[in-house]
Amino acid sequence: MLESVGLLTKEDLEVLKIELKKIYQNIQEGNFSLQDNVEDIHSQVELILTERLGDVGKKIHQRKKQKRSSFSRCKIISTQRN
């Protein structure tokens, strides 16, 4: 999806898929844990991707911010209608 809306190039997408598979493998092997200052697994994965891939990993956060923003707008509109 991120590629289809122009947030990732095909190359970015391939690199991200490779790294996500590595993270998944680490989880399966029991070699994954949350750092103390990390809120949840999504944030930990984002942090790992950013550490490993730099700007490409940060693009995941951009999509997360867009989802939050969309949710907030929907909540405001819903509240205003009631």
For each residue, the residues with C-beta under 8 A, 3 or more apart:
1: 4 5
2: 5 7 8 13 59 60 63
3: 6 7 8 9 10 12 13
4: 1
5: 1 2
6: 3
7: 2 3 59 62 63
8: 2 3 12 13 16 56 59
9: 3 12 13
10: 3 13 14
11: 14 15
12: 3 8 9 15 16 56 59
13: 2 3 8 9 10 16 17
14: 10 11 17 18
15: 11 12 18 19 53 56
16: 8 12 13 19 20 49 53 56 57 60
17: 13 14 20 21
18: 14 15 21 22
19: 15 16 22 23 48 49 52 53 57
20: 16 17 23 24 45 49
21: 17 18 24 25
22: 18 19 25 26
23: 19 20 26 27 32 45 48 49
24: 20 21 27 28
25: 21 22 28 29
26: 22 23 29 31 32
27: 23 24 30 31 32
28: 24 25
29: 25 26
30: 27
31: 26 27
32: 23 26 27 44
33:
34: 38 40 41 44
35: 38 44 47
36:
37:
38: 34 35 43 44 47
39: 43
40: 34 43 44
41: 34 44 45
42: 45 46 64
43: 38 39 40 46 47
44: 32 34 35 38 40 41 47 48
45: 20 23 41 42 48 49 60
46: 42 43 49 50 57 60 61 64
47: 35 38 43 44 50 51
48: 19 23 44 45 51 52 57
49: 16 19 20 23 45 46 52 53 56 57 60
50: 46 47 53 54 57 58 60 61
51: 47 48 57
52: 19 48 49 57
53: 15 16 19 49 50 56 57
54: 50 57 58
55: 58 59
56: 8 12 15 16 49 53 59
57: 16 19 46 48 49 50 51 52 53 54 60
58: 50 54 55 61 62
59: 2 7 8 12 55 56 62 63
60: 2 16 45 46 49 50 57 63 64
61: 46 50 58 64 65
62: 7 58 59 65 66
63: 2 7 59 60 66 67
64: 42 46 60 61 67 68
65: 61 62 68 69
66: 62 63 69 70
67: 63 64 70 71
68: 64 65 71 72
69: 65 66 72 73
70: 66 67 73 74
71: 67 68 74 75
72: 68 69 75 76
73: 69 70 76 77
74: 70 71 77 78
75: 71 72 78 79
76: 72 73 79 80
77: 73 74 80 81
78: 74 75 81 82
79: 75 76 82
80: 76 77
81: 77 78
82: 78 79
